[in-house]
Amino acid sequence: MTCYFRHLQRVFSKAGIIVTDGNKRELHMTIHSLAGVPYKDCPGVWREVKKKLAADEDGFVLALKKAWKDRIGPSG
């Protein structure tokens, strides 16, 4: 499910997101949403995320941080 997560450790760190076994699925779905790729299309989402990171890594980090906070709420 999270085959590309190992490549995003720096992005998660910059966004202040700590990946746990308990939040991987929600984080995975959040990234799919940001990438505009249907859920469970791991190769497709990684392809789109790489494009977004190459174009504007800081923008992607900010978008991920906001989307993650919106998904988990202020207490997460």
Backbone as CSV, one residue per row, in Angstrom:
resi,resn,N_x,N_y,N_z,CA_x,CA_y,CA_z,C_x,C_y,C_z
1,MET,0.817,-1.192,0.000,0.000,0.000,0.000,0.860,1.255,0.000
2,THR,1.896,1.298,0.774,2.686,2.520,0.918,4.087,2.318,0.349
3,CYS,4.136,1.740,-0.823,5.412,1.376,-1.427,6.311,2.584,-1.676
4,TYR,5.757,3.771,-1.829,6.555,4.956,-2.139,6.902,5.769,-0.882
5,PHE,6.406,5.388,0.279,6.637,6.167,1.497,8.124,6.317,1.812
6,ARG,8.904,5.310,1.527,10.337,5.386,1.845,11.011,6.534,1.101
7,HIS,10.452,6.923,-0.037,11.012,8.020,-0.813,10.559,9.388,-0.304
8,LEU,9.578,9.405,0.575,8.994,10.666,1.025,9.360,11.037,2.460
9,GLN,10.336,10.385,3.040,10.673,10.664,4.433,11.026,12.134,4.658
10,ARG,11.774,12.731,3.744,12.141,14.146,3.875,10.897,15.029,3.774
11,VAL,9.987,14.685,2.875,8.739,15.440,2.704,7.903,15.349,3.977
12,PHE,7.755,14.153,4.523,6.992,13.987,5.759,7.622,14.790,6.886
13,SER,8.933,14.749,6.970,9.639,15.491,8.005,9.400,16.994,7.861
14,LYS,9.523,17.503,6.645,9.303,18.931,6.398,7.866,19.342,6.711
15,ALA,6.924,18.432,6.520,5.509,18.714,6.782,5.141,18.483,8.248
16,GLY,6.088,17.961,9.027,5.823,17.695,10.437,4.924,16.497,10.661
17,ILE,4.963,15.546,9.739,4.116,14.355,9.819,4.965,13.166,10.258
18,ILE,4.515,12.526,11.306,5.171,11.310,11.784,4.341,10.134,11.299
19,VAL,4.947,9.284,10.508,4.246,8.125,9.949,4.263,6.994,10.973
20,THR,3.090,6.449,11.237,2.969,5.315,12.150,2.148,4.229,11.455
21,ASP,2.177,3.053,12.027,1.339,1.980,11.487,-0.134,2.375,11.545
22,GLY,-0.491,3.171,12.528,-1.879,3.567,12.705,-2.369,4.642,11.748
23,ASN,-1.447,5.407,11.144,-1.904,6.485,10.266,-1.492,6.317,8.803
24,LYS,-0.814,5.239,8.477,-0.333,5.044,7.105,-1.461,5.056,6.076
25,ARG,-2.541,4.389,6.375,-3.627,4.299,5.391,-4.239,5.678,5.140
26,GLU,-4.509,6.421,6.209,-5.073,7.767,6.059,-4.106,8.685,5.307
27,LEU,-2.839,8.578,5.602,-1.835,9.390,4.923,-1.753,9.007,3.447
28,HIS,-1.812,7.740,3.185,-1.809,7.221,1.815,-2.997,7.791,1.039
29,MET,-4.181,7.782,1.647,-5.372,8.309,0.989,-5.267,9.827,0.794
30,THR,-4.654,10.517,1.737,-4.453,11.959,1.616,-3.559,12.274,0.428
31,ILE,-2.492,11.525,0.274,-1.564,11.741,-0.839,-2.252,11.429,-2.169
32,HIS,-3.037,10.375,-2.208,-3.800,10.055,-3.421,-4.689,11.228,-3.809
33,SER,-5.348,11.797,-2.829,-6.232,12.927,-3.079,-5.454,14.120,-3.640
34,LEU,-4.318,14.431,-3.040,-3.482,15.537,-3.524,-2.984,15.293,-4.943
35,ALA,-2.686,14.051,-5.245,-2.152,13.713,-6.565,-3.252,13.593,-7.617
36,GLY,-4.500,13.483,-7.165,-5.597,13.329,-8.111,-5.622,11.967,-8.776
37,VAL,-5.205,10.961,-8.029,-5.114,9.594,-8.546,-6.040,8.705,-7.724
38,PRO,-6.817,7.832,-8.369,-7.718,6.948,-7.626,-6.970,6.128,-6.578
39,TYR,-7.632,5.919,-5.445,-7.046,5.157,-4.347,-6.664,3.754,-4.803
40,LYS,-5.564,3.298,-4.291,-4.959,1.985,-4.528,-4.162,1.893,-5.828
41,ASP,-3.997,2.994,-6.550,-3.135,3.005,-7.733,-1.768,3.521,-7.300
42,CYS,-1.011,2.653,-6.658,0.280,3.045,-6.090,1.263,3.564,-7.149
43,PRO,1.462,2.869,-8.252,2.391,3.394,-9.261,1.936,4.745,-9.819
44,GLY,0.646,4.897,-10.007,0.119,6.146,-10.540,0.315,7.308,-9.591
45,VAL,0.061,7.070,-8.300,0.228,8.156,-7.335,1.697,8.532,-7.204
46,TRP,2.580,7.570,-7.204,4.008,7.875,-7.087,4.479,8.668,-8.309
47,ARG,4.005,8.311,-9.469,4.354,9.026,-10.700,3.939,10.501,-10.593
48,GLU,2.719,10.751,-10.119,2.213,12.121,-9.996,2.928,12.891,-8.887
49,VAL,3.194,12.224,-7.778,3.890,12.886,-6.665,5.299,13.296,-7.100
50,LYS,5.986,12.432,-7.824,7.322,12.796,-8.309,7.275,14.042,-9.185
51,LYS,6.262,14.136,-10.038,6.108,15.317,-10.895,5.892,16.565,-10.047
52,LYS,5.010,16.446,-9.054,4.706,17.589,-8.199,5.923,18.012,-7.383
53,LEU,6.685,17.056,-6.897,7.887,17.377,-6.129,8.937,18.058,-7.003
54,ALA,9.086,17.589,-8.224,10.064,18.186,-9.139,9.666,19.616,-9.500
55,ALA,8.375,19.854,-9.639,7.897,21.176,-10.034,7.936,22.173,-8.878
56,ASP,7.567,21.706,-7.662,7.469,22.622,-6.529,7.391,21.824,-5.229
57,GLU,8.539,21.382,-4.744,8.560,20.546,-3.543,7.966,21.277,-2.343
58,ASP,8.354,22.533,-2.142,7.839,23.273,-0.985,6.322,23.440,-1.064
59,GLY,5.807,23.681,-2.254,4.365,23.793,-2.435,3.660,22.491,-2.113
60,PHE,4.252,21.368,-2.536,3.661,20.067,-2.235,3.680,19.807,-0.734
61,VAL,4.786,20.150,-0.091,4.897,19.962,1.359,3.799,20.754,2.072
62,LEU,3.617,22.007,1.688,2.583,22.831,2.316,1.186,22.272,2.057
63,ALA,0.933,21.823,0.839,-0.367,21.248,0.508,-0.611,19.967,1.311
64,LEU,0.409,19.144,1.445,0.282,17.911,2.218,0.027,18.227,3.686
65,LYS,0.766,19.176,4.220,0.599,19.553,5.626,-0.835,20.025,5.883
66,LYS,-1.366,20.873,5.013,-2.727,21.377,5.168,-3.752,20.256,5.008
67,ALA,-3.594,19.444,3.969,-4.533,18.346,3.730,-4.534,17.362,4.895
68,TRP,-3.360,17.104,5.447,-3.245,16.175,6.565,-3.942,16.733,7.796
69,LYS,-3.713,18.005,8.094,-4.377,18.619,9.253,-5.885,18.654,9.056
70,ASP,-6.339,18.925,7.831,-7.768,18.920,7.536,-8.357,17.531,7.743
71,ARG,-7.609,16.496,7.385,-8.118,15.121,7.487,-8.158,14.650,8.940
72,ILE,-7.125,14.949,9.698,-7.047,14.400,11.060,-7.566,15.345,12.127
73,GLY,-7.771,16.600,11.762,-8.271,17.574,12.725,-7.146,18.203,13.520
74,PRO,-7.458,19.215,14.323,-6.444,19.984,15.035,-5.725,19.198,16.145
75,SER,-6.332,18.145,16.646,-5.708,17.397,17.742,-4.681,16.397,17.268
76,GLY,-4.655,16.107,15.953,-3.768,15.090,15.424,-2.446,15.636,15.169
